[in-house]
Amino acid sequence: MAKMKIKAKVKNGKVKVKAMFRSLMADKEEAEKKQVPVEYISRIVATVNDKIVFEASTSGFMSENPLLKFTFTGAKKGDKLVFTLTDHTGKTKTGKKKIK
């Protein structure tokens, strides 16, 4: 499952987030070409205070080690940003980071 690097910073009431997930993002066809195992993130959800601030359904179409950047409002310094990744087999992984 993917490793995560997360950065979140408040500026002028907006939280800017950068998140990178280490994953091959190879669907069946791509995995056969590269001779690697099938591995991709199928769902990404980010929450703060139990509210969803980002949600995406993905597949092997994304590039290897995808980088996400997004901005949202409604959080403050010290709140926890929680990413939950679900892979193509249904396994989940969670990563947390305090907003600076």
C-alpha positions, 0 to 999 in steps of 0.5 A: 500500500502507498506511503504518504507525504502530507503538508497542510498550511493555513494562510489567510483563512485557507488551508493549502494542502500538498500530498504525495502518495507512493504507488505504482498506479498500474492497472492490469494492462500497464502492469503486464507491459511493465512486468510489475504487480497490479497496484493502484489507489482506487479512492482518496478521501481527506477529512478534517473534524469528520468533514470531507474536504476532498474526495476522488475516485481514481484508477490506474490512469493516474501517474505513478506516485501521484501528487495532489494539491488543493485548497479548502476553508473551514479549518484552523491551525492545529486541526488534523487532516486525515487521508484515507486511501483505498487500493484496488483490492479494498485495503485501506491506509490512513495518514494524519497530519496537523495543520500548521 
